[in-house]
Amino acid sequence: MKTTTILGIETSCDETAAAVVQNGRTVLSNIINSQIDIHKRYGGVVPEIASRCHIEVIDDVIDQALESAGMSFADIDAIAVTYAPGLVGALLVGVSSAKALAYALGKPLIPVHHIRAHILANLIDTDLEPPFICLVASGGHSHIVLVKDYTDFQTLGRTCDDAAGEAYDKIARVLGLGYPGGPLIDALAKKGNPEAVRFPRVTMENDLDFSFSGVKTAVINYLHKCDQNNTPYDKADIAASFQAAVVEVLCAHTVKAALRSGVKTIALAGGVACNSALRDAFAKECAAHDMKFIVPPPILCTDNAAMVGCAGYFAYMDGATADTSLNAVPNMEI
């Protein structure tokens, strides 16, 4: 089998990343420059600042990825880049860099969809093959996806309002925990009682869809009522109860989708896939239904370029390349 080496580039939000990946599954390097400390002071990602930070470091990050892999541009067969979806200014930095490199080096340019890349991160260093069901949960997305083949995806369910990660960030903010909210809620919830408060579990017309706006509002209203009545509450209990509601819905809907599809493997993807309660719940439910459960290591759940190199490889094998007219697309369905 011929070895195909892909340079992946990722700048969809606030991580500047580059990676060298061979044959879609072997990561030779995965360099990530995070802006979390910069955006913490604002309580969330500031798009203009994110774009400027990408510009400042992207060349160095690409150089580090090649050096760490022990390679030069001459060893690269193609360049893959996230072009959709994401913050348009941030995306443009990566797309512009990738186009310049592809043109200068005479290498193929591969456009990669950010969410598809998150999903295919499950293939890295595993023997996983389609079909499988994947829950994508992050700050901007919550989708249940049937992966029919390496480049054939069908969305079965999705959030109708807030994404799961967005709800985590907002509840962390009202609890005064800081940013990013996901890891902080997860850590605090370990000290609380998940049955202290019964927050709503919402069911939509399409019973595989999600809605997290309601549970977010319910938590905020509960806290306001406690404050108005001078009723004490335990932040750990609130965090645990909120997380229990979100995890229960994410897990139940995804397992239901797998059962309906006749698929025996469930995977997780996206930043929320780092959540310990979510991982534990899926492991338990998959075991109960005799299903295989796959989840990438945390470094491959958050934004990274190894997943872009992986998705880029399979897109390249499918003949998907672009020319220098490739543009950033901030909103695009899977």
N, C-alpha and C positions, 0 to 999 in steps of 0.2 A: 504494500500500500504506500502510495506517494505521501510524503510528509508535506502538509501545507501549513505555513506559518503566517499567522495573522497578527498585525498590530492593531489593538483595539484602543479607541479613544472615547472617553465619557466625560461630558460637561453639562448634563441636563439640569442640574440644580446647584448644589454647593460643594460638590466634590470634583476636583480636577484629577482625572485618573487616566492611566495608560497601562497596557498589559501586552505581553507577548504570549500567544496561545497557539499550540500545535494541534491540528486535526480536531479542534473543537472541544477537547476534553483534557488536554495536558497544559497546565499553566506554567510557563517558564519564568514569568515575572508578573507582578500585579502591584503597581505603585499608586497610592492614593494620597492626595493632598487635601485634607479636610479643612473647611472654613467654619466649623462649629463654634470654635472659641470667638471668632469674629462676630458671628450672628447672635450669640447668646445675649449680648448686651441689648439687643433689640427685641428679644423674645420670639424671633423667627427669622426666616431668610429674607434679606432685602435684595431684590433682583438686581438692581444696579450695582451694588457692592459685589454680589456674586460674580457678575460678568467681568468686572474690573480685576477681581482676584484671579479668575481663570486666565485672563490675558497675561498677568504678571508671571504665572508659574508654569503654563502649559508646555513651553519648550523644554524646561528643565525636567518636568515630569516624564515627557516622552524620552528624553535622553537617559533618564534613570531607568526606565523600563527596558530599554535596549541594553544598557550596561549590565543591569541585573541578570538579564537573560543570556549575557555573553554573546550578543549579536550586534550587527550593524544593519543599516537600512538595506544593504545589498542582500541580506538573508531573509528579508520580508517578502512574502508573495503577494499580499494584498493588505489594504488598510480599511478597517471597519470603524464606523463612527456613529454614535447616537445622534439621530437627526429629529426624532419625535418620540413622545411628547416631552414637554418640559418648559422651563423658562426660556422665552425666545432669545433673549440676549445671551444667556449662558450657552444655549445650544449653538448659537452662531459662532462662538469662539471655537468650539470643537470641530464644527463642520468646516469652518474656514481653514483651520490648521490641517485637517485631513485632506481637503481638496488641494491645498498647496503642496502637501507632501506627495499625494498621488500624481499630480501633474508633473512636479519636478523630477520624481523618481520613475515615472512611467509605469506605475503600479495600478492595479484595479482598485476602485473605490466602492466600498460596500455600505449602503445605508442600513442602519439597524434601528428597529423600534425598541424603545427603552423597556417597555413592559415585557415584550417577548424575550428580551435579553435576561431580565430577572427570572423568568420562568425557566429558560434553558440553562441557567446557572446550576440547576439540579443535575445536569449531565456531567459537570466537571468532576473528574476523578471518581466517577461511578459507572455502572453498567446499565443505568436506566435507559429505557427505550420507550417511545410512544407505543400505544396510547396511555395517557395518564391524566388525572384531574389535578389541576394546580390552583390553590388559593393564592392570589396575589394581594397582599395587604401592606400598604405603605402610607406615607403622609398624604399622598395625592390620589391613591387608587385602592379600590377594593373590588376585585373581580374573581369569579369562579370560571376557570377556563378549561375546556376539554382540549387537550393537546393530541390531535389525531396523528400528526406526523411532525417532523422537525420544523416544517414551515407552514403547517396547516393548523390553525387555532380557531376554536369556536367559543365565544363568550356565552356562558349559560346563566350567569347571574352577576349583578354589579350593584354598587351603592347608588341609591337614588338621590343622595344629598352629600353628607360628609363622608370622607374616607375614614377608615378605622384609625389610622395614624393621626389624622387631623383632629379627631375627637380626643385622642390621648393628649395631644399638645394643648388643647383648649382646657381640658380638665386639670392638667398639671398647672396651667396658668392660674386658674381660679383657686387652686389649692396652695398657690404660692410656692410651687416646687421649682420652677424655672424651665429652661429649654435645653435640649429637646425633651419632650414630655414622656415618650415611650419608656425609656430605661428607668426614669425616675418613678413613674407610676408602678412599673413592674417591681422595682426594689422595695418601695413602700408597701405595696400590696402584700408582700410576704409577711409583714408584721401585723396585718389586719385580718378581720373576719369577713369572708366573702358573702356571708349570709346576714350581715348586720342590717343591710337595707336592700330591699327587693326593687331594683331599678328595672324599667320595662325592657322586654324583648320584643322587637317590632317585626311583624310579618307583613309583607307587601303582597300585591295582587299576584305577581310572579313570586312564588314562595321560595325562589332561590336568590332573589334580590335582597339587598341590605338597606337599612336606614339607621344611621347613627346620630342623626340630629336630635331625635326624640330622647335617647338616653342621655345625651349631653345636656339637653335642656332640663331633663328631670333631675340630674345631679346639681345643676346650678340653682334650680328652684328649691331643692331640698336644703342646700347650704344657705340660701337667702332666708328661708323660713326659720331655720335654726338661729341665724343671726338676729332676726327680728324678734324672736321669742326668747332670746338669750339662752337657747338650749345648747349645751355642749355636745360636741361630736368629735370623733377620733378620725383624723385625716387618713390613717392607715386603713380603717374600716371602710371609709368612702372609696379610697383607691381600690381596695380589694373587691368591693361590691360592684363598682363600675366595671372593673376588669372582668369580673365573672359574667356580667351581662354581655359584654362585647365578645368574649371568648366563646361563650355558649352558642351565640348566634353564628359566628364565623364557622365554628366546628360543625354544628348541626346542619347548616345549609350545604357545606362542602361534602359531607358524608352522604347527604341525601342526593346530591348531584352525581356522586360516584355510583351509588346504588342504582339510580335510574339509568345511568349510561352503561352499566355493566362493566365498569372499569375497576380493576382490583388494586390500583396504586394511586395514592394521594401524595402530592408534593406541596410544599410551601415556598413562597418567594416574597421578596420585599422586606423592608426594614422591620415591619411588625412581626415578621417570621422569627426575629431574634427573641421575641417575648417568651419567657420560660413557661408561663401558664398556658399559652397557646400551644407550645410544643408538647407539653405534658398532656393536654386535653386530646390533641390529635393522636398521640402515641397510644393513649388508652382506647379511644374510639376505634382506631384502625385495628388494634388488636382484637377488640370485641367483634368486629365485622370481618375478621380474617383478611384484612387488607395490608398491603405493604405501605409503609410510611417513609417518605424521603424529605429531608430538609438540609439545605446547604449549611456549612459553618457560617457563623455570624458575618465574617468578612465578605462573604459572597451574597449575603442577604441585603446589606446596605449597598448604596451605589458604588460600583466598581467597574473597571474596564475588562476584567477577565471574562465577565458575562457577555460583554460586547464582542470580545474576540471569539467566544463560543458561538453566539448567535450569528456573528459575521461569517464564520466558517460554513455553517449549514446553509445560510443564505447564498454564499458564494458557490457552494456545490449545487445549488438550485438555479444558478445562473443570474442571481440578482446583483447587478452592479449599476452604478450611476455615473454620470459625467459631471463636469464642473458647474452645471446648472443646479446641482443639488442645493436645496435650501432647508432651513430649519422650519419645522412645523410644530407649533406649541401644543396643538390639540389634534389627536388622531386616535381613532378606535384601534383596538388590537387587530 
